[in-house]
Amino acid sequence: MTRVKVEIMGQNLVVASDADDEWVKAVAEAVDAKIKSIQEASRAVNSIDVAILAALNFADELERLKREHREITERIEMLTKRISASMEASE
């Protein structure tokens, strides 16, 4: 596990991670960018409120991506079954 220095909301943090440094820095930059966009778009000034709103935004995006992934996986499985049935029927 490595320790990576990052900056989020002007705060210097050390993050312990099994991922490589560049990944950790990219994730931290995404969090910082999300927080900045929320600060610009909302009246929230409390850093905890802004952090919670950023977390909610990321959670929403994650859940939407999970749903999309599940739907795509189900579609692939259905198509695979149709192809298999079609191949079996032609044999």
LOKEFI-448939 format. One record per residue: residue number from 1; x, y, z of N, C-alpha, C in turn. Coordinates in steps of 0.02 Angstrom, whole numbers, plus 32768, in hexadecimal, padded with zeros to 4 digits. Each point is the difference from the previous one (the first is absolute). Example, Ala and Ser with C-alpha at 12.3 -4.5 7.8 and 13.67 -1.06 7.14 Angstrom:
% residues 2
<node><i>1</i><n_east>8294</n_east><n_north>7EE4</n_north><n_up>8186</n_up><ca_east>7FD3</ca_east><ca_north>803B</ca_north><ca_up>8000</ca_up><c_east>802D</c_east><c_north>803C</c_north><c_up>8000</c_up></node>
<node><i>2</i><n_east>7FEE</n_east><n_north>8035</n_north><n_up>7FDC</n_up><ca_east>802A</ca_east><ca_north>803B</ca_north><ca_up>8003</ca_up><c_east>7FD9</c_east><c_north>8037</c_north><c_up>8025</c_up></node>
***
This chain:
% residues 91
<node><i>1</i><n_east>802A</n_east><n_north>7FC5</n_north><n_up>8000</n_up><ca_east>7FD6</ca_east><ca_north>803B</ca_north><ca_up>8000</ca_up><c_east>802D</c_east><c_north>803E</c_north><c_up>8000</c_up></node>
<node><i>2</i><n_east>7FEE</n_east><n_north>802E</n_north><n_up>7FD3</n_up><ca_east>8027</ca_east><ca_north>803E</ca_north><ca_up>7FFC</ca_up><c_east>7FD8</c_east><c_north>803A</c_north><c_up>801D</c_up></node>
<node><i>3</i><n_east>8024</n_east><n_north>8034</n_north><n_up>8010</n_up><ca_east>7FE1</ca_east><ca_north>803D</ca_north><ca_up>8019</ca_up><c_east>800B</c_east><c_north>8037</c_north><c_up>7FCC</c_up></node>
<node><i>4</i><n_east>7FC9</n_east><n_north>8021</n_north><n_up>7FEE</n_up><ca_east>8003</ca_east><ca_north>8032</ca_north><ca_up>7FCB</ca_up><c_east>7FE6</c_east><c_north>8042</c_north><c_up>801C</c_up></node>
<node><i>5</i><n_east>8026</n_east><n_north>8036</n_north><n_up>7FF5</n_up><ca_east>7FEA</ca_east><ca_north>8042</ca_north><ca_up>8015</ca_up><c_east>7FD2</c_east><c_north>801D</c_north><c_up>7FCB</c_up></node>
<node><i>6</i><n_east>7FC6</n_east><n_north>8018</n_north><n_up>8015</n_up><ca_east>7FCF</ca_east><ca_north>801F</ca_north><ca_up>7FD3</ca_up><c_east>7FE5</c_east><c_north>8040</c_north><c_up>8021</c_up></node>
<node><i>7</i><n_east>7FE0</n_east><n_north>8029</n_north><n_up>7FD8</n_up><ca_east>7FE0</ca_east><ca_north>803C</ca_north><ca_up>801A</ca_up><c_east>7FB7</c_east><c_north>8001</c_north><c_up>7FEA</c_up></node>
<node><i>8</i><n_east>7FD3</n_east><n_north>8006</n_north><n_up>8030</n_up><ca_east>7FB9</ca_east><ca_north>8005</ca_north><ca_up>7FF3</ca_up><c_east>7FE4</c_east><c_north>8038</c_north><c_up>802B</c_up></node>
<node><i>9</i><n_east>7FDD</n_east><n_north>802E</n_north><n_up>7FE0</n_up><ca_east>7FE3</ca_east><ca_north>803A</ca_north><ca_up>8022</ca_up><c_east>8036</c_east><c_north>8029</c_north><c_up>8025</c_up></node>
<node><i>10</i><n_east>803B</n_east><n_north>8003</n_north><n_up>7FE3</n_up><ca_east>8036</ca_east><ca_north>8025</ca_north><ca_up>801F</ca_up><c_east>8021</c_east><c_north>7FDD</c_north><c_up>803B</c_up></node>
<node><i>11</i><n_east>7FE9</n_east><n_north>7FC3</n_north><n_up>800E</n_up><ca_east>801C</ca_east><ca_north>7FDA</ca_north><ca_up>8037</ca_up><c_east>8032</c_east><c_north>7FCC</c_north><c_up>7FE5</c_up></node>
<node><i>12</i><n_east>803A</n_east><n_north>7FFE</n_north><n_up>801E</n_up><ca_east>8031</ca_east><ca_north>7FCD</ca_north><ca_up>7FED</ca_up><c_east>7FF2</c_east><c_north>7FC1</c_north><c_up>8027</c_up></node>
<node><i>13</i><n_east>7FFA</n_east><n_north>7FCA</n_north><n_up>7FDC</n_up><ca_east>7FF0</ca_east><ca_north>7FBF</ca_north><ca_up>801F</ca_up><c_east>8032</c_east><c_north>7FCC</c_north><c_up>7FE9</c_up></node>
<node><i>14</i><n_east>800A</n_east><n_north>7FCE</n_north><n_up>8029</n_up><ca_east>8028</ca_east><ca_north>7FC6</ca_north><ca_up>7FED</ca_up><c_east>7FD0</c_east><c_north>7FC5</c_north><c_up>7FFD</c_up></node>
<node><i>15</i><n_east>7FFC</n_east><n_north>7FE2</n_north><n_up>7FC5</n_up><ca_east>7FD1</ca_east><ca_north>7FC8</ca_north><ca_up>7FF4</ca_up><c_east>8029</c_east><c_north>7FC0</c_north><c_up>7FFA</c_up></node>
<node><i>16</i><n_east>7FEC</n_east><n_north>7FCE</n_north><n_up>8027</n_up><ca_east>801F</ca_east><ca_north>7FBE</ca_north><ca_up>7FFB</ca_up><c_east>7FD7</c_east><c_north>7FD8</c_north><c_up>7FCE</c_up></node>
<node><i>17</i><n_east>8023</n_east><n_north>7FE0</n_north><n_up>7FD0</n_up><ca_east>7FDC</ca_east><ca_north>7FDC</ca_north><ca_up>7FCC</ca_up><c_east>802B</c_east><c_north>7FC9</c_north><c_up>7FE2</c_up></node>
<node><i>18</i><n_east>7FDE</n_east><n_north>7FCD</n_north><n_up>7FE7</n_up><ca_east>8022</ca_east><ca_north>7FCB</ca_north><ca_up>7FDA</ca_up><c_east>8008</c_east><c_north>8014</c_north><c_up>7FB7</c_up></node>
<node><i>19</i><n_east>7FDA</n_east><n_north>8033</n_north><n_up>7FEB</n_up><ca_east>8003</ca_east><ca_north>8017</ca_north><ca_up>7FBA</ca_up><c_east>8040</c_east><c_north>8028</c_north><c_up>7FF6</c_up></node>
<node><i>20</i><n_east>8012</n_east><n_north>800A</n_north><n_up>7FC1</n_up><ca_east>803C</ca_east><ca_north>8027</ca_north><ca_up>7FF3</ca_up><c_east>7FF3</c_east><c_north>804A</c_north><c_up>800C</c_up></node>
<node><i>21</i><n_east>8036</n_east><n_north>8025</n_north><n_up>8008</n_up><ca_east>7FFC</ca_east><ca_north>8047</ca_north><ca_up>8012</ca_up><c_east>7FD6</c_east><c_north>8028</c_north><c_up>7FCF</c_up></node>
<node><i>22</i><n_east>8009</n_east><n_north>7FF3</n_north><n_up>7FBF</n_up><ca_east>7FDB</ca_east><ca_north>8027</ca_north><ca_up>7FCE</ca_up><c_east>7FB5</c_east><c_north>7FF5</c_north><c_up>8006</c_up></node>
<node><i>23</i><n_east>7FEB</n_east><n_north>7FC3</n_north><n_up>800F</n_up><ca_east>7FB9</ca_east><ca_north>7FF2</ca_north><ca_up>8009</ca_up><c_east>7FE4</c_east><c_north>8027</c_north><c_up>803B</c_up></node>
<node><i>24</i><n_east>8023</n_east><n_north>7FFD</n_north><n_up>8038</n_up><ca_east>7FEA</ca_east><ca_north>8022</ca_north><ca_up>803D</ca_up><c_east>7FFB</c_east><c_north>804B</c_north><c_up>7FF3</c_up></node>
<node><i>25</i><n_east>8032</n_east><n_north>801C</n_north><n_up>7FDE</n_up><ca_east>7FFF</ca_east><ca_north>8047</ca_north><ca_up>7FF1</ca_up><c_east>7FC6</c_east><c_north>8012</c_north><c_up>7FD1</c_up></node>
<node><i>26</i><n_east>7FF3</n_east><n_north>7FD5</n_north><n_up>7FCF</n_up><ca_east>7FC8</ca_east><ca_north>800C</ca_north><ca_up>7FD2</ca_up><c_east>7FBD</c_east><c_north>7FFF</c_north><c_up>8024</c_up></node>
<node><i>27</i><n_east>7FF8</n_east><n_north>7FD1</n_north><n_up>802E</n_up><ca_east>7FC2</ca_east><ca_north>7FFC</ca_north><ca_up>8027</ca_up><c_east>7FF9</c_east><c_north>803F</c_north><c_up>802C</c_up></node>
<node><i>28</i><n_east>8036</n_east><n_north>8013</n_north><n_up>8020</n_up><ca_east>7FFE</ca_east><ca_north>803C</ca_north><ca_up>802A</ca_up><c_east>7FF0</c_east><c_north>803E</c_north><c_up>7FD7</c_up></node>
<node><i>29</i><n_east>801C</n_east><n_north>8005</n_north><n_up>7FC4</n_up><ca_east>7FF1</ca_east><ca_north>8039</ca_north><ca_up>7FD4</ca_up><c_east>7FB6</c_east><c_north>7FFF</c_north><c_up>7FEC</c_up></node>
<node><i>30</i><n_east>7FE4</n_east><n_north>7FC5</n_north><n_up>7FF3</n_up><ca_east>7FB9</ca_east><ca_north>7FFC</ca_north><ca_up>7FEF</ca_up><c_east>7FD5</c_east><c_north>8017</c_north><c_up>803A</c_up></node>
<node><i>31</i><n_east>8012</n_east><n_north>7FEC</n_north><n_up>803C</n_up><ca_east>7FDA</ca_east><ca_north>8016</ca_north><ca_up>803C</ca_up><c_east>8006</c_east><c_north>804C</c_north><c_up>8008</c_up></node>
<node><i>32</i><n_east>803B</n_east><n_north>801A</n_north><n_up>7FF9</n_up><ca_east>800A</ca_east><ca_north>8048</ca_north><ca_up>8008</ca_up><c_east>7FDA</c_east><c_north>8026</c_north><c_up>7FCA</c_up></node>
<node><i>33</i><n_east>8001</n_east><n_north>7FE8</n_north><n_up>7FC3</n_up><ca_east>7FDB</ca_east><ca_north>8021</ca_north><ca_up>7FCA</ca_up><c_east>7FB5</c_east><c_north>7FFE</c_north><c_up>800C</c_up></node>
<node><i>34</i><n_east>7FE6</n_east><n_north>7FC8</n_north><n_up>8018</n_up><ca_east>7FB9</ca_east><ca_north>7FFA</ca_north><ca_up>800F</ca_up><c_east>7FED</c_east><c_north>8032</c_north><c_up>8037</c_up></node>
<node><i>35</i><n_east>8029</n_east><n_north>8004</n_north><n_up>8034</n_up><ca_east>7FF2</ca_east><ca_north>802F</ca_north><ca_up>8037</ca_up><c_east>8000</c_east><c_north>8048</c_north><c_up>7FE6</c_up></node>
<node><i>36</i><n_east>8031</n_east><n_north>8011</n_north><n_up>7FD6</n_up><ca_east>8003</ca_east><ca_north>8044</ca_north><ca_up>7FE5</ca_up><c_east>7FC3</c_east><c_north>8010</c_north><c_up>7FD6</c_up></node>
<node><i>37</i><n_east>7FE9</n_east><n_north>7FD0</n_north><n_up>7FD8</n_up><ca_east>7FC5</ca_east><ca_north>800C</ca_north><ca_up>7FD6</ca_up><c_east>7FC1</c_east><c_north>8009</c_north><c_up>802C</c_up></node>
<node><i>38</i><n_east>7FFC</n_east><n_north>7FDB</n_north><n_up>8036</n_up><ca_east>7FC7</ca_east><ca_north>8007</ca_north><ca_up>802E</ca_up><c_east>8003</c_east><c_north>8044</c_north><c_up>8023</c_up></node>
<node><i>39</i><n_east>803B</n_east><n_north>8014</n_north><n_up>8015</n_up><ca_east>8008</ca_east><ca_north>8041</ca_north><ca_up>8021</ca_up><c_east>7FEB</c_east><c_north>8038</c_north><c_up>7FD1</c_up></node>
<node><i>40</i><n_east>8011</n_east><n_north>7FFA</n_north><n_up>7FC0</n_up><ca_east>7FEF</ca_east><ca_north>8034</ca_north><ca_up>7FD0</ca_up><c_east>7FB5</c_east><c_north>8001</c_north><c_up>7FF1</c_up></node>
<node><i>41</i><n_east>7FE0</n_east><n_north>7FC6</n_north><n_up>8003</n_up><ca_east>7FBA</ca_east><ca_north>7FFB</ca_north><ca_up>7FEC</ca_up><c_east>7FCE</c_east><c_north>8005</c_north><c_up>803A</c_up></node>
<node><i>42</i><n_east>8018</n_east><n_north>7FFE</n_north><n_up>803D</n_up><ca_east>7FD1</ca_east><ca_north>8000</ca_north><ca_up>8038</ca_up><c_east>8012</c_east><c_north>8037</c_north><c_up>8032</c_up></node>
<node><i>43</i><n_east>7FD4</n_east><n_north>8006</n_north><n_up>802F</n_up><ca_east>800A</ca_east><ca_north>8032</ca_north><ca_up>8035</ca_up><c_east>8023</c_east><c_north>7FE2</c_north><c_up>803D</c_up></node>
<node><i>44</i><n_east>800D</n_east><n_north>7FBF</n_north><n_up>7FFC</n_up><ca_east>801F</ca_east><ca_north>7FDE</ca_north><ca_up>8039</ca_up><c_east>8047</c_east><c_north>801B</c_north><c_up>800A</c_up></node>
<node><i>45</i><n_east>800D</n_east><n_north>8016</n_north><n_up>803C</n_up><ca_east>8043</ca_east><ca_north>801B</ca_north><ca_up>8010</ca_up><c_east>8023</c_east><c_north>7FD5</c_north><c_up>8033</c_up></node>
<node><i>46</i><n_east>7FD9</n_east><n_north>7FDB</n_north><n_up>8026</n_up><ca_east>801C</ca_east><ca_north>7FD4</ca_north><ca_up>8033</ca_up><c_east>8025</c_east><c_north>7FC7</c_north><c_up>7FDC</c_up></node>
<node><i>47</i><n_east>803F</n_east><n_north>7FF5</n_north><n_up>8011</n_up><ca_east>8027</ca_east><ca_north>7FCD</ca_north><ca_up>7FDD</ca_up><c_east>7FE3</c_east><c_north>7FBA</c_north><c_up>8009</c_up></node>
<node><i>48</i><n_east>7FE1</n_east><n_north>7FF3</n_north><n_up>8039</n_up><ca_east>7FE1</ca_east><ca_north>7FBE</ca_north><ca_up>800A</ca_up><c_east>7FC4</c_east><c_north>7FF8</c_north><c_up>7FD2</c_up></node>
<node><i>49</i><n_east>7FD7</n_east><n_north>8035</n_north><n_up>7FF9</n_up><ca_east>7FC7</ca_east><ca_north>7FFC</ca_north><ca_up>7FD3</ca_up><c_east>8016</c_east><c_north>7FF4</c_north><c_up>7FB8</c_up></node>
<node><i>50</i><n_east>8034</n_east><n_north>8022</n_north><n_up>7FEC</n_up><ca_east>801A</ca_east><ca_north>7FF9</ca_north><ca_up>7FBC</ca_up><c_east>801B</c_east><c_north>7FB9</c_north><c_up>7FF6</c_up></node>
<node><i>51</i><n_east>8024</n_east><n_north>7FE6</n_north><n_up>8031</n_up><ca_east>801C</ca_east><ca_north>7FBC</ca_north><ca_up>7FFB</ca_up><c_east>7FC7</c_east><c_north>7FCD</c_north><c_up>7FFC</c_up></node>
<node><i>52</i><n_east>7FCB</n_east><n_north>800A</n_north><n_up>8027</n_up><ca_east>7FC7</ca_east><ca_north>7FD3</ca_north><ca_up>7FFE</ca_up><c_east>7FDE</c_east><c_north>8003</c_north><c_up>7FBC</c_up></node>
<node><i>53</i><n_east>7FF7</n_east><n_north>803B</n_north><n_up>7FE5</n_up><ca_east>7FE2</ca_east><ca_north>8007</ca_north><ca_up>7FBE</ca_up><c_east>802B</c_east><c_north>7FDF</c_north><c_up>7FCA</c_up></node>
<node><i>54</i><n_east>8041</n_east><n_north>8006</n_north><n_up>8006</n_up><ca_east>802D</ca_east><ca_north>7FDE</ca_north><ca_up>7FD1</ca_up><c_east>7FF9</c_east><c_north>7FB5</c_north><c_up>8006</c_up></node>
<node><i>55</i><n_east>7FFE</n_east><n_north>7FE7</n_north><n_up>803E</n_up><ca_east>7FF7</ca_east><ca_north>7FB8</ca_north><ca_up>800A</ca_up><c_east>7FBE</c_east><c_north>7FE8</c_north><c_up>7FE3</c_up></node>
<node><i>56</i><n_east>7FCB</n_east><n_north>8027</n_north><n_up>8009</n_up><ca_east>7FBF</ca_east><ca_north>7FED</ca_north><ca_up>7FE3</ca_up><c_east>8003</c_east><c_north>7FFF</c_north><c_up>7FB4</c_up></node>
<node><i>57</i><n_east>8023</n_east><n_north>8030</n_north><n_up>7FE3</n_up><ca_east>8008</ca_east><ca_north>8001</ca_north><ca_up>7FB7</ca_up><c_east>8025</c_east><c_north>7FC3</c_north><c_up>7FE7</c_up></node>
<node><i>58</i><n_east>8036</n_east><n_north>7FEF</n_north><n_up>8022</n_up><ca_east>8026</ca_east><ca_north>7FC4</ca_north><ca_up>7FEC</ca_up><c_east>7FD8</c_east><c_north>7FC1</c_north><c_up>800B</c_up></node>
<node><i>59</i><n_east>7FDA</n_east><n_north>7FFC</n_north><n_up>8037</n_up><ca_east>7FD7</ca_east><ca_north>7FC5</ca_north><ca_up>800D</ca_up><c_east>7FCA</c_east><c_north>7FF9</c_north><c_up>7FCB</c_up></node>
<node><i>60</i><n_east>7FE1</n_east><n_north>8037</n_north><n_up>7FEC</n_up><ca_east>7FCE</ca_east><ca_north>7FFF</ca_north><ca_up>7FCB</ca_up><c_east>801E</c_east><c_north>7FE6</c_north><c_up>7FBF</c_up></node>
<node><i>61</i><n_east>8039</n_east><n_north>801B</n_north><n_up>7FEE</n_up><ca_east>8022</ca_east><ca_north>7FEA</ca_north><ca_up>7FC3</ca_up><c_east>8011</c_east><c_north>7FB6</c_north><c_up>8003</c_up></node>
<node><i>62</i><n_east>801A</n_east><n_north>7FE9</n_north><n_up>8039</n_up><ca_east>8011</ca_east><ca_north>7FBA</ca_north><ca_up>8009</ca_up><c_east>7FC3</c_east><c_north>7FD3</c_north><c_up>7FF8</c_up></node>
<node><i>63</i><n_east>7FC9</n_east><n_north>8012</n_north><n_up>8020</n_up><ca_east>7FC4</ca_east><ca_north>7FD7</ca_north><ca_up>7FFC</ca_up><c_east>7FE4</c_east><c_north>7FFE</c_north><c_up>7FB9</c_up></node>
<node><i>64</i><n_east>8003</n_east><n_north>8039</n_north><n_up>7FDD</n_up><ca_east>7FE9</ca_east><ca_north>8001</ca_north><ca_up>7FBA</ca_up><c_east>802C</c_east><c_north>7FD3</c_north><c_up>7FD5</c_up></node>
<node><i>65</i><n_east>8041</n_east><n_north>8003</n_north><n_up>800B</n_up><ca_east>802E</ca_east><ca_north>7FD6</ca_north><ca_up>7FDA</ca_up><c_east>7FF7</c_east><c_north>7FB6</c_north><c_up>8010</c_up></node>
<node><i>66</i><n_east>7FF2</n_east><n_north>7FF0</n_north><n_up>803F</n_up><ca_east>7FF2</ca_east><ca_north>7FBA</ca_north><ca_up>8012</ca_up><c_east>7FC2</c_east><c_north>7FE7</c_north><c_up>7FDC</c_up></node>
<node><i>67</i><n_east>7FCC</n_east><n_north>8029</n_north><n_up>7FFF</n_up><ca_east>7FC2</ca_east><ca_north>7FED</ca_north><ca_up>7FDF</ca_up><c_east>800D</c_east><c_north>7FF6</c_north><c_up>7FB5</c_up></node>
<node><i>68</i><n_east>8024</n_east><n_north>802F</n_north><n_up>7FE2</n_up><ca_east>8010</ca_east><ca_north>7FFB</ca_north><ca_up>7FB9</ca_up><c_east>8029</c_east><c_north>7FC1</c_north><c_up>7FF2</c_up></node>
<node><i>69</i><n_east>8030</n_east><n_north>7FF2</n_north><n_up>802B</n_up><ca_east>802A</ca_east><ca_north>7FC4</ca_north><ca_up>7FF8</ca_up><c_east>7FD6</c_east><c_north>7FC1</c_north><c_up>8005</c_up></node>
<node><i>70</i><n_east>7FD3</n_east><n_north>7FFE</n_north><n_up>8031</n_up><ca_east>7FD4</ca_east><ca_north>7FC6</ca_north><ca_up>8008</ca_up><c_east>7FD4</c_east><c_north>7FF7</c_north><c_up>7FC3</c_up></node>
<node><i>71</i><n_east>7FE4</n_east><n_north>8036</n_north><n_up>7FE5</n_up><ca_east>7FD6</ca_east><ca_north>7FFC</ca_north><ca_up>7FC4</ca_up><c_east>8027</c_east><c_north>7FE7</c_north><c_up>7FC3</c_up></node>
<node><i>72</i><n_east>803C</n_east><n_north>8019</n_north><n_up>7FF9</n_up><ca_east>802B</ca_east><ca_north>7FEB</ca_north><ca_up>7FC7</ca_up><c_east>8012</c_east><c_north>7FB6</c_north><c_up>8008</c_up></node>
<node><i>73</i><n_east>8012</n_east><n_north>7FEC</n_north><n_up>803D</n_up><ca_east>8012</ca_east><ca_north>7FBB</ca_north><ca_up>800D</ca_up><c_east>7FC5</c_east><c_north>7FD2</c_north><c_up>7FF1</c_up></node>
<node><i>74</i><n_east>7FC4</n_east><n_north>8014</n_north><n_up>8016</n_up><ca_east>7FC4</ca_east><ca_north>7FD8</ca_north><ca_up>7FF2</ca_up><c_east>7FF3</c_east><c_north>7FFC</c_north><c_up>7FB5</c_up></node>
<node><i>75</i><n_east>800A</n_east><n_north>8036</n_north><n_up>7FDD</n_up><ca_east>7FF6</ca_east><ca_north>8001</ca_north><ca_up>7FB7</ca_up><c_east>8032</c_east><c_north>7FD2</c_north><c_up>7FDD</c_up></node>
<node><i>76</i><n_east>803E</n_east><n_north>8002</n_north><n_up>8016</n_up><ca_east>8033</ca_east><ca_north>7FD4</ca_north><ca_up>7FE3</ca_up><c_east>7FEF</c_east><c_north>7FB7</c_north><c_up>800D</c_up></node>
<node><i>77</i><n_east>7FEA</n_east><n_north>7FF1</n_north><n_up>803D</n_up><ca_east>7FED</ca_east><ca_north>7FBB</ca_north><ca_up>8010</ca_up><c_east>7FC6</c_east><c_north>7FE9</c_north><c_up>7FD5</c_up></node>
<node><i>78</i><n_east>7FCF</n_east><n_north>802B</n_north><n_up>7FF5</n_up><ca_east>7FC6</ca_east><ca_north>7FEF</ca_north><ca_up>7FD7</ca_up><c_east>8017</c_east><c_north>7FF3</c_north><c_up>7FB7</c_up></node>
<node><i>79</i><n_east>802A</n_east><n_north>802C</n_north><n_up>7FE7</n_up><ca_east>8018</ca_east><ca_north>7FF7</ca_north><ca_up>7FBB</ca_up><c_east>802B</c_east><c_north>7FC1</c_north><c_up>7FF9</c_up></node>
<node><i>80</i><n_east>8027</n_east><n_north>7FF1</n_north><n_up>8033</n_up><ca_east>802A</ca_east><ca_north>7FC4</ca_north><ca_up>7FFF</ca_up><c_east>7FD3</c_east><c_north>7FC2</c_north><c_up>7FFE</c_up></node>
<node><i>81</i><n_east>7FCB</n_east><n_north>7FFF</n_north><n_up>8027</n_up><ca_east>7FD1</ca_east><ca_north>7FC8</ca_north><ca_up>7FFF</ca_up><c_east>7FDF</c_east><c_north>7FF9</c_north><c_up>7FBC</c_up></node>
<node><i>82</i><n_east>7FED</n_east><n_north>8039</n_north><n_up>7FE2</n_up><ca_east>7FE0</ca_east><ca_north>7FFD</ca_north><ca_up>7FBE</ca_up><c_east>8030</c_east><c_north>7FE5</c_north><c_up>7FCC</c_up></node>
<node><i>83</i><n_east>803F</n_east><n_north>8016</n_north><n_up>8003</n_up><ca_east>8032</ca_east><ca_north>7FE8</ca_north><ca_up>7FD0</ca_up><c_east>800B</c_east><c_north>7FB5</c_north><c_up>800A</c_up></node>
<node><i>84</i><n_east>8007</n_east><n_north>7FEB</n_north><n_up>803F</n_up><ca_east>800A</ca_east><ca_north>7FB8</ca_north><ca_up>800F</ca_up><c_east>7FC6</c_east><c_north>7FD7</c_north><c_up>7FE7</c_up></node>
<node><i>85</i><n_east>7FC3</n_east><n_north>8017</n_north><n_up>800C</n_up><ca_east>7FC4</ca_east><ca_north>7FDC</ca_north><ca_up>7FEA</ca_up><c_east>7FFE</c_east><c_north>7FFD</c_north><c_up>7FB4</c_up></node>
<node><i>86</i><n_east>8012</n_east><n_north>8036</n_north><n_up>7FDF</n_up><ca_east>8001</ca_east><ca_north>8002</ca_north><ca_up>7FB8</ca_up><c_east>8034</c_east><c_north>7FD0</c_north><c_up>7FE3</c_up></node>
<node><i>87</i><n_east>803A</n_east><n_north>7FFD</n_north><n_up>8020</n_up><ca_east>8035</ca_east><ca_north>7FD3</ca_north><ca_up>7FE9</ca_up><c_east>7FEC</c_east><c_north>7FB8</c_north><c_up>800A</c_up></node>
<node><i>88</i><n_east>7FE0</n_east><n_north>7FF1</n_north><n_up>8038</n_up><ca_east>7FE9</ca_east><ca_north>7FBC</ca_north><ca_up>800E</ca_up><c_east>7FCA</c_east><c_north>7FEB</c_north><c_up>7FCF</c_up></node>
<node><i>89</i><n_east>7FD5</n_east><n_north>802E</n_north><n_up>7FEE</n_up><ca_east>7FC9</ca_east><ca_north>7FF1</ca_north><ca_up>7FD2</ca_up><c_east>801B</c_east><c_north>7FF3</c_north><c_up>7FB9</c_up></node>
<node><i>90</i><n_east>8038</n_east><n_north>801F</n_north><n_up>7FEF</n_up><ca_east>801B</ca_east><ca_north>7FF7</ca_north><ca_up>7FBC</ca_up><c_east>802B</c_east><c_north>7FC2</c_north><c_up>7FFA</c_up></node>
<node><i>91</i><n_east>8010</n_east><n_north>7FE0</n_north><n_up>8037</n_up><ca_east>802B</ca_east><ca_north>7FC4</ca_north><ca_up>7FFF</ca_up><c_east>7FDB</c_east><c_north>7FC4</c_north><c_up>7FEC</c_up></node>
***
